[in-house]
Amino acid sequence: MSNLAQHLQDSLHDENIMERAMNEIMRKEYNISNDIEISYTLINTAQQTLSDLDKSIDELSMLVENLRHQSLKLNKD
């Protein structure tokens, strides 16, 4: 094989290695991006769940307070 042909073959081989490396980096960056997006969604869902739970606890507290008040009224009568 001539020197030029060998050089072209080596250059092509190096380009293939670089292309594979870049594809791997892009795939990993894409996966990291997806992980971040999923994590963000999970955090938002958890925050919404906590907010809903807080509202439910407040409503339950009001119901319990009303029941106590009604119980006191019934006991007085």
Biopython code that builds the backbone (N, CA, C, O; Angstrom):
import numpy as np
from Bio.PDB.StructureBuilder import StructureBuilder

atoms = [
    (1, "MET", "N", (0.858, -1.170, 0.000)),
    (1, "MET", "CA", (0.000, 0.000, 0.000)),
    (1, "MET", "C", (0.904, 1.234, 0.000)),
    (1, "MET", "O", (1.914, 1.286, 0.702)),
    (2, "SER", "N", (0.526, 2.191, -0.781)),
    (2, "SER", "CA", (1.350, 3.401, -0.860)),
    (2, "SER", "C", (1.228, 4.201, 0.435)),
    (2, "SER", "O", (0.308, 4.005, 1.229)),
    (3, "ASN", "N", (2.165, 5.089, 0.618)),
    (3, "ASN", "CA", (2.142, 5.928, 1.818)),
    (3, "ASN", "C", (0.876, 6.778, 1.871)),
    (3, "ASN", "O", (0.290, 6.962, 2.938)),
    (4, "LEU", "N", (0.458, 7.293, 0.724)),
    (4, "LEU", "CA", (-0.749, 8.116, 0.672)),
    (4, "LEU", "C", (-1.974, 7.293, 1.044)),
    (4, "LEU", "O", (-2.814, 7.741, 1.824)),
    (5, "ALA", "N", (-2.076, 6.094, 0.489)),
    (5, "ALA", "CA", (-3.216, 5.220, 0.802)),
    (5, "ALA", "C", (-3.201, 4.856, 2.284)),
    (5, "ALA", "O", (-4.253, 4.846, 2.923)),
    (6, "GLN", "N", (-2.043, 4.562, 2.833)),
    (6, "GLN", "CA", (-1.925, 4.230, 4.255)),
    (6, "GLN", "C", (-2.326, 5.432, 5.109)),
    (6, "GLN", "O", (-3.045, 5.294, 6.097)),
    (7, "HIS", "N", (-1.858, 6.591, 4.719)),
    (7, "HIS", "CA", (-2.191, 7.808, 5.458)),
    (7, "HIS", "C", (-3.703, 8.069, 5.423)),
    (7, "HIS", "O", (-4.300, 8.420, 6.440)),
    (8, "LEU", "N", (-4.317, 7.895, 4.242)),
    (8, "LEU", "CA", (-5.766, 8.083, 4.122)),
    (8, "LEU", "C", (-6.536, 7.069, 4.958)),
    (8, "LEU", "O", (-7.540, 7.407, 5.584)),
    (9, "GLN", "N", (-6.070, 5.845, 4.966)),
    (9, "GLN", "CA", (-6.730, 4.808, 5.758)),
    (9, "GLN", "C", (-6.603, 5.125, 7.245)),
    (9, "GLN", "O", (-7.575, 5.000, 7.990)),
    (10, "ASP", "N", (-5.415, 5.535, 7.681)),
    (10, "ASP", "CA", (-5.211, 5.902, 9.087)),
    (10, "ASP", "C", (-6.073, 7.106, 9.465)),
    (10, "ASP", "O", (-6.651, 7.151, 10.551)),
    (11, "SER", "N", (-6.150, 8.067, 8.569)),
    (11, "SER", "CA", (-6.949, 9.263, 8.813)),
    (11, "SER", "C", (-8.433, 8.897, 8.936)),
    (11, "SER", "O", (-9.135, 9.399, 9.814)),
    (12, "LEU", "N", (-8.893, 8.022, 8.052)),
    (12, "LEU", "CA", (-10.287, 7.574, 8.101)),
    (12, "LEU", "C", (-10.555, 6.824, 9.398)),
    (12, "LEU", "O", (-11.602, 7.001, 10.020)),
    (13, "HIS", "N", (-9.614, 5.992, 9.799)),
    (13, "HIS", "CA", (-9.757, 5.242, 11.055)),
    (13, "HIS", "C", (-9.838, 6.212, 12.236)),
    (13, "HIS", "O", (-10.667, 6.036, 13.128)),
    (14, "ASP", "N", (-8.976, 7.234, 12.241)),
    (14, "ASP", "CA", (-8.994, 8.229, 13.318)),
    (14, "ASP", "C", (-10.314, 8.992, 13.339)),
    (14, "ASP", "O", (-10.851, 9.279, 14.409)),
    (15, "GLU", "N", (-10.837, 9.321, 12.155)),
    (15, "GLU", "CA", (-12.113, 10.027, 12.082)),
    (15, "GLU", "C", (-13.248, 9.160, 12.612)),
    (15, "GLU", "O", (-14.153, 9.661, 13.280)),
    (16, "ASN", "N", (-13.206, 7.854, 12.315)),
    (16, "ASN", "CA", (-14.231, 6.942, 12.831)),
    (16, "ASN", "C", (-14.176, 6.872, 14.347)),
    (16, "ASN", "O", (-15.214, 6.853, 15.009)),
    (17, "ILE", "N", (-12.982, 6.834, 14.894)),
    (17, "ILE", "CA", (-12.836, 6.800, 16.348)),
    (17, "ILE", "C", (-13.394, 8.090, 16.952)),
    (17, "ILE", "O", (-14.119, 8.053, 17.946)),
    (18, "MET", "N", (-13.056, 9.223, 16.350)),
    (18, "MET", "CA", (-13.555, 10.512, 16.844)),
    (18, "MET", "C", (-15.077, 10.589, 16.725)),
    (18, "MET", "O", (-15.751, 11.093, 17.623)),
    (19, "GLU", "N", (-15.609, 10.089, 15.618)),
    (19, "GLU", "CA", (-17.064, 10.113, 15.440)),
    (19, "GLU", "C", (-17.752, 9.245, 16.492)),
    (19, "GLU", "O", (-18.771, 9.640, 17.058)),
    (20, "ARG", "N", (-17.199, 8.080, 16.746)),
    (20, "ARG", "CA", (-17.777, 7.217, 17.787)),
    (20, "ARG", "C", (-17.689, 7.873, 19.155)),
    (20, "ARG", "O", (-18.628, 7.803, 19.949)),
    (21, "ALA", "N", (-16.551, 8.513, 19.429)),
    (21, "ALA", "CA", (-16.387, 9.196, 20.716)),
    (21, "ALA", "C", (-17.400, 10.328, 20.857)),
    (21, "ALA", "O", (-18.009, 10.488, 21.915)),
    (22, "MET", "N", (-17.580, 11.104, 19.806)),
    (22, "MET", "CA", (-18.542, 12.208, 19.850)),
    (22, "MET", "C", (-19.970, 11.689, 20.006)),
    (22, "MET", "O", (-20.770, 12.269, 20.740)),
    (23, "ASN", "N", (-20.283, 10.608, 19.320)),
    (23, "ASN", "CA", (-21.617, 10.006, 19.468)),
    (23, "ASN", "C", (-21.853, 9.536, 20.895)),
    (23, "ASN", "O", (-22.948, 9.695, 21.435)),
    (24, "GLU", "N", (-20.832, 8.961, 21.500)),
    (24, "GLU", "CA", (-20.944, 8.491, 22.889)),
    (24, "GLU", "C", (-21.133, 9.672, 23.838)),
    (24, "GLU", "O", (-21.948, 9.614, 24.759)),
    (25, "ILE", "N", (-20.376, 10.737, 23.607)),
    (25, "ILE", "CA", (-20.521, 11.937, 24.449)),
    (25, "ILE", "C", (-21.921, 12.520, 24.301)),
    (25, "ILE", "O", (-22.555, 12.879, 25.293)),
    (26, "MET", "N", (-22.402, 12.614, 23.071)),
    (26, "MET", "CA", (-23.739, 13.162, 22.837)),
    (26, "MET", "C", (-24.808, 12.287, 23.490)),
    (26, "MET", "O", (-25.777, 12.791, 24.058)),
    (27, "ARG", "N", (-24.617, 10.976, 23.401)),
    (27, "ARG", "CA", (-25.593, 10.056, 24.022)),
    (27, "ARG", "C", (-25.602, 10.258, 25.534)),
    (27, "ARG", "O", (-26.666, 10.298, 26.151)),
    (28, "LYS", "N", (-24.414, 10.384, 26.135)),
    (28, "LYS", "CA", (-24.350, 10.575, 27.586)),
    (28, "LYS", "C", (-24.947, 11.912, 27.986)),
    (28, "LYS", "O", (-25.662, 12.001, 28.984)),
    (29, "GLU", "N", (-24.657, 12.965, 27.206)),
    (29, "GLU", "CA", (-25.246, 14.274, 27.499)),
    (29, "GLU", "C", (-26.753, 14.228, 27.368)),
    (29, "GLU", "O", (-27.461, 14.847, 28.163)),
    (30, "TYR", "N", (-27.263, 13.501, 26.373)),
    (30, "TYR", "CA", (-28.701, 13.362, 26.191)),
    (30, "TYR", "C", (-29.308, 12.635, 27.389)),
    (30, "TYR", "O", (-30.361, 13.027, 27.892)),
    (31, "ASN", "N", (-28.635, 11.569, 27.843)),
    (31, "ASN", "CA", (-29.128, 10.826, 29.005)),
    (31, "ASN", "C", (-29.119, 11.695, 30.253)),
    (31, "ASN", "O", (-30.062, 11.658, 31.043)),
    (32, "ILE", "N", (-28.054, 12.483, 30.437)),
    (32, "ILE", "CA", (-27.987, 13.380, 31.589)),
    (32, "ILE", "C", (-29.113, 14.403, 31.505)),
    (32, "ILE", "O", (-29.757, 14.704, 32.509)),
    (33, "SER", "N", (-29.349, 14.936, 30.318)),
    (33, "SER", "CA", (-30.427, 15.902, 30.127)),
    (33, "SER", "C", (-31.774, 15.274, 30.480)),
    (33, "SER", "O", (-32.598, 15.901, 31.145)),
    (34, "ASN", "N", (-31.994, 14.052, 30.040)),
    (34, "ASN", "CA", (-33.247, 13.355, 30.369)),
    (34, "ASN", "C", (-33.358, 13.122, 31.873)),
    (34, "ASN", "O", (-34.431, 13.287, 32.451)),
    (35, "ASP", "N", (-32.245, 12.736, 32.509)),
    (35, "ASP", "CA", (-32.253, 12.518, 33.962)),
    (35, "ASP", "C", (-32.607, 13.804, 34.701)),
    (35, "ASP", "O", (-33.368, 13.785, 35.668)),
    (36, "ILE", "N", (-32.046, 14.926, 34.236)),
    (36, "ILE", "CA", (-32.337, 16.211, 34.877)),
    (36, "ILE", "C", (-33.812, 16.556, 34.696)),
    (36, "ILE", "O", (-34.466, 17.015, 35.633)),
    (37, "GLU", "N", (-34.333, 16.336, 33.497)),
    (37, "GLU", "CA", (-35.747, 16.636, 33.236)),
    (37, "GLU", "C", (-36.654, 15.769, 34.105)),
    (37, "GLU", "O", (-37.638, 16.258, 34.659)),
    (38, "ILE", "N", (-36.327, 14.496, 34.222)),
    (38, "ILE", "CA", (-37.123, 13.587, 35.053)),
    (38, "ILE", "C", (-37.034, 14.001, 36.521)),
    (38, "ILE", "O", (-38.040, 14.008, 37.231)),
    (39, "SER", "N", (-35.826, 14.346, 36.971)),
    (39, "SER", "CA", (-35.646, 14.779, 38.359)),
    (39, "SER", "C", (-36.464, 16.038, 38.637)),
    (39, "SER", "O", (-37.106, 16.150, 39.681)),
    (40, "TYR", "N", (-36.439, 16.981, 37.702)),
    (40, "TYR", "CA", (-37.201, 18.212, 37.856)),
    (40, "TYR", "C", (-38.695, 17.906, 37.961)),
    (40, "TYR", "O", (-39.396, 18.476, 38.797)),
    (41, "THR", "N", (-39.170, 17.008, 37.111)),
    (41, "THR", "CA", (-40.582, 16.619, 37.146)),
    (41, "THR", "C", (-40.936, 15.949, 38.471)),
    (41, "THR", "O", (-41.992, 16.218, 39.044)),
    (42, "LEU", "N", (-40.053, 15.078, 38.955)),
    (42, "LEU", "CA", (-40.299, 14.410, 40.239)),
    (42, "LEU", "C", (-40.324, 15.411, 41.394)),
    (42, "LEU", "O", (-41.144, 15.296, 42.304)),
    (43, "ILE", "N", (-39.423, 16.389, 41.351)),
    (43, "ILE", "CA", (-39.398, 17.414, 42.400)),
    (43, "ILE", "C", (-40.692, 18.209, 42.368)),
    (43, "ILE", "O", (-41.290, 18.464, 43.414)),
    (44, "ASN", "N", (-41.128, 18.603, 41.179)),
    (44, "ASN", "CA", (-42.386, 19.358, 41.066)),
    (44, "ASN", "C", (-43.569, 18.538, 41.572)),
    (44, "ASN", "O", (-44.447, 19.056, 42.262)),
    (45, "THR", "N", (-43.580, 17.261, 41.223)),
    (45, "THR", "CA", (-44.661, 16.384, 41.680)),
    (45, "THR", "C", (-44.641, 16.253, 43.203)),
    (45, "THR", "O", (-45.687, 16.291, 43.850)),
    (46, "ALA", "N", (-43.446, 16.099, 43.766)),
    (46, "ALA", "CA", (-43.323, 15.994, 45.226)),
    (46, "ALA", "C", (-43.781, 17.279, 45.900)),
    (46, "ALA", "O", (-44.470, 17.233, 46.919)),
    (47, "GLN", "N", (-43.403, 18.435, 45.335)),
    (47, "GLN", "CA", (-43.834, 19.712, 45.906)),
    (47, "GLN", "C", (-45.345, 19.848, 45.848)),
    (47, "GLN", "O", (-45.967, 20.311, 46.804)),
    (48, "GLN", "N", (-45.940, 19.447, 44.728)),
    (48, "GLN", "CA", (-47.397, 19.527, 44.601)),
    (48, "GLN", "C", (-48.073, 18.585, 45.592)),
    (48, "GLN", "O", (-49.085, 18.935, 46.199)),
    (49, "THR", "N", (-47.511, 17.394, 45.752)),
    (49, "THR", "CA", (-48.057, 16.423, 46.705)),
    (49, "THR", "C", (-47.996, 16.978, 48.124)),
    (49, "THR", "O", (-48.959, 16.856, 48.880)),
    (50, "LEU", "N", (-46.873, 17.586, 48.487)),
    (50, "LEU", "CA", (-46.749, 18.185, 49.820)),
    (50, "LEU", "C", (-47.733, 19.329, 50.009)),
    (50, "LEU", "O", (-48.323, 19.479, 51.079)),
    (51, "SER", "N", (-47.907, 20.127, 48.976)),
    (51, "SER", "CA", (-48.866, 21.229, 49.048)),
    (51, "SER", "C", (-50.286, 20.691, 49.229)),
    (51, "SER", "O", (-51.051, 21.200, 50.047)),
    (52, "ASP", "N", (-50.627, 19.664, 48.462)),
    (52, "ASP", "CA", (-51.954, 19.040, 48.589)),
    (52, "ASP", "C", (-52.137, 18.427, 49.978)),
    (52, "ASP", "O", (-53.206, 18.532, 50.579)),
    (53, "LEU", "N", (-51.089, 17.792, 50.473)),
    (53, "LEU", "CA", (-51.147, 17.179, 51.807)),
    (53, "LEU", "C", (-51.331, 18.245, 52.875)),
    (53, "LEU", "O", (-52.104, 18.058, 53.815)),
    (54, "ASP", "N", (-50.625, 19.363, 52.736)),
    (54, "ASP", "CA", (-50.750, 20.470, 53.685)),
    (54, "ASP", "C", (-52.176, 21.007, 53.698)),
    (54, "ASP", "O", (-52.732, 21.277, 54.763)),
    (55, "LYS", "N", (-52.767, 21.162, 52.512)),
    (55, "LYS", "CA", (-54.155, 21.630, 52.425)),
    (55, "LYS", "C", (-55.107, 20.632, 53.081)),
    (55, "LYS", "O", (-56.033, 21.016, 53.795)),
    (56, "SER", "N", (-54.865, 19.346, 52.827)),
    (56, "SER", "CA", (-55.721, 18.312, 53.424)),
    (56, "SER", "C", (-55.617, 18.304, 54.936)),
    (56, "SER", "O", (-56.618, 18.131, 55.630)),
    (57, "ILE", "N", (-54.415, 18.490, 55.448)),
    (57, "ILE", "CA", (-54.219, 18.538, 56.909)),
    (57, "ILE", "C", (-54.947, 19.743, 57.492)),
    (57, "ILE", "O", (-55.580, 19.635, 58.542)),
    (58, "ASP", "N", (-54.862, 20.894, 56.816)),
    (58, "ASP", "CA", (-55.581, 22.086, 57.281)),
    (58, "ASP", "C", (-57.087, 21.838, 57.302)),
    (58, "ASP", "O", (-57.770, 22.194, 58.262)),
    (59, "GLU", "N", (-57.594, 21.228, 56.239)),
    (59, "GLU", "CA", (-59.031, 20.934, 56.179)),
    (59, "GLU", "C", (-59.428, 19.944, 57.269)),
    (59, "GLU", "O", (-60.475, 20.094, 57.899)),
    (60, "LEU", "N", (-58.597, 18.940, 57.489)),
    (60, "LEU", "CA", (-58.880, 17.955, 58.534)),
    (60, "LEU", "C", (-58.849, 18.613, 59.913)),
    (60, "LEU", "O", (-59.676, 18.302, 60.770)),
    (61, "SER", "N", (-57.904, 19.513, 60.122)),
    (61, "SER", "CA", (-57.832, 20.235, 61.401)),
    (61, "SER", "C", (-59.102, 21.045, 61.639)),
    (61, "SER", "O", (-59.626, 21.068, 62.753)),
    (62, "MET", "N", (-59.594, 21.705, 60.602)),
    (62, "MET", "CA", (-60.830, 22.479, 60.745)),
    (62, "MET", "C", (-62.010, 21.565, 61.060)),
    (62, "MET", "O", (-62.863, 21.903, 61.880)),
    (63, "LEU", "N", (-62.054, 20.402, 60.400)),
    (63, "LEU", "CA", (-63.140, 19.454, 60.677)),
    (63, "LEU", "C", (-63.077, 18.954, 62.118)),
    (63, "LEU", "O", (-64.100, 18.860, 62.797)),
    (64, "VAL", "N", (-61.878, 18.636, 62.576)),
    (64, "VAL", "CA", (-61.718, 18.169, 63.962)),
    (64, "VAL", "C", (-62.134, 19.266, 64.936)),
    (64, "VAL", "O", (-62.814, 18.997, 65.926)),
    (65, "GLU", "N", (-61.726, 20.500, 64.656)),
    (65, "GLU", "CA", (-62.097, 21.623, 65.519)),
    (65, "GLU", "C", (-63.613, 21.818, 65.537)),
    (65, "GLU", "O", (-64.193, 22.084, 66.590)),
    (66, "ASN", "N", (-64.247, 21.687, 64.384)),
    (66, "ASN", "CA", (-65.712, 21.789, 64.326)),
    (66, "ASN", "C", (-66.375, 20.666, 65.096)),
    (66, "ASN", "O", (-67.377, 20.881, 65.778)),
    (67, "LEU", "N", (-65.817, 19.458, 64.990)),
    (67, "LEU", "CA", (-66.378, 18.333, 65.750)),
    (67, "LEU", "C", (-66.243, 18.563, 67.255)),
    (67, "LEU", "O", (-67.161, 18.250, 68.013)),
    (68, "ARG", "N", (-65.119, 19.102, 67.687)),
    (68, "ARG", "CA", (-64.938, 19.418, 69.116)),
    (68, "ARG", "C", (-65.963, 20.455, 69.564)),
    (68, "ARG", "O", (-66.575, 20.345, 70.626)),
    (69, "HIS", "N", (-66.123, 21.448, 68.729)),
    (69, "HIS", "CA", (-67.077, 22.504, 69.051)),
    (69, "HIS", "C", (-68.493, 21.930, 69.146)),
    (69, "HIS", "O", (-69.235, 22.249, 70.074)),
    (70, "GLN", "N", (-68.858, 21.090, 68.191)),
    (70, "GLN", "CA", (-70.187, 20.457, 68.218)),
    (70, "GLN", "C", (-70.339, 19.553, 69.432)),
    (70, "GLN", "O", (-71.404, 19.498, 70.046)),
    (71, "SER", "N", (-69.272, 18.848, 69.772)),
    (71, "SER", "CA", (-69.308, 17.955, 70.935)),
    (71, "SER", "C", (-69.525, 18.747, 72.220)),
    (71, "SER", "O", (-70.302, 18.346, 73.087)),
    (72, "LEU", "N", (-68.824, 19.881, 72.330)),
    (72, "LEU", "CA", (-69.004, 20.736, 73.523)),
    (72, "LEU", "C", (-70.437, 21.252, 73.599)),
    (72, "LEU", "O", (-71.026, 21.299, 74.680)),
    (73, "LYS", "N", (-70.993, 21.634, 72.465)),
    (73, "LYS", "CA", (-72.370, 22.129, 72.442)),
    (73, "LYS", "C", (-73.340, 21.026, 72.861)),
    (73, "LYS", "O", (-74.284, 21.283, 73.609)),
    (74, "LEU", "N", (-73.115, 19.802, 72.385)),
    (74, "LEU", "CA", (-74.005, 18.696, 72.738)),
    (74, "LEU", "C", (-73.889, 18.348, 74.221)),
    (74, "LEU", "O", (-74.883, 18.024, 74.871)),
    (75, "ASN", "N", (-72.684, 18.419, 74.742)),
    (75, "ASN", "CA", (-72.482, 18.098, 76.165)),
    (75, "ASN", "C", (-73.119, 19.128, 77.067)),
    (75, "ASN", "O", (-73.559, 18.791, 78.166)),
    (76, "LYS", "N", (-73.181, 20.395, 76.628)),
    (76, "LYS", "CA", (-73.796, 21.454, 77.424)),
    (76, "LYS", "C", (-75.310, 21.296, 77.451)),
    (76, "LYS", "O", (-75.969, 21.631, 78.435)),
    (77, "ASP", "N", (-75.843, 20.783, 76.358)),
    (77, "ASP", "CA", (-77.303, 20.645, 76.259)),
    (77, "ASP", "C", (-77.772, 19.478, 77.024)),
    (77, "ASP", "O", (-78.972, 19.203, 77.057)),
]
sb = StructureBuilder()
sb.init_structure("model")
sb.init_model(0)
sb.init_chain("A")
sb.init_seg("    ")
for serial, (resi, resn, name, xyz) in enumerate(atoms, 1):
    if name == "N":
        sb.init_residue(resn, " ", resi, " ")
    sb.init_atom(name, np.array(xyz, "f"), 0.0, 1.0, " ", f" {name:<3s}", serial, name[0])
structure = sb.get_structure()
